[in-house]
């Protein structure tokens, strides 16, 4: 990555994946060679690049926030909302051309911090503001004990199920264990007519979040207590094999989960009434309530009591 002559401040989008599902961003000061930082009479134009987290709400949220900022400071904001599928490539090109944005909202920040491109949060955000943010969220923005990313959004995930499909399949209640989950998915898949037991989104939009949910539920994690990567740990491999078996062995998912995104794929299939179970978040519930086509419920499916406790701590 090309080094540029200014630093950015990281602003993370925290949530289940604060990771997960944490979504991170950067923001920052002035930089020579950056065309978007021109100023006139002490006023500045700040370039903000954000990932499109929600087609319905992302642009509206940032446009409103930017308007408030412009009114309060007199500075101007140049907002660019970029699709998840291309934002990494576009940001890399900006940095290589020595034209990084002042604020970047993305789902990663560590590589930028390692290259010296980010301000420390403590250099930009007041202590009072930092204290007002939940600890588990800020922890997701730290590298080697230093916070570089600041959360600005959070979401929680839930286990959604279609009550009508459950009734047709003779299932009285949502599953509470992985074994029950597989058994129920088979019954729903057996209904035929294109019905899908479980919608598994492992496409480019947010595959890491889907995997993290099952990984954590199985007692695994991305890193261990000493900060070392544990991606190939036994528990993580078990979780990945479980997901692979859902598609390839049990055949209770949609065709080709690896090309299915969350929002326009798995969620849409559930909203269309074709899916028995899916892991979603609050916007999905709002959409289901607004459309009124699917009678749904929310349950909890867990690997072990210990994993359930671990899962709760990750999503709270």
Secondary structure, DSSP 8 states (H G I E B T S, - for coil): ----SS-EEEEEB-SBTTTBT-B-EEEE---TT-GGG-EETTEEEEEEEEE-S-TTTHHHHHHHHHHHHHHHH--EEEEEEE-HHHHHHHHHHHHHTT---SEEE-S--HHHHHTT-EE-HHHHS-HHHHHTS-HHHHHTTEETTEE-EEE-----EEEEEEHHHHHHTT--S--SBHHHHHHHHHHHHTT-TT-EEE----STTTHHHHHHHHHHHTT--SB-TTS-B-TT-HHHHHHHHHHHHHHHTS--B-S-GGG--IIIIIIHHHHTT-EEEEEEEHHHHHHHHHH----EEEE--BS-HHHHHHHHHHH-
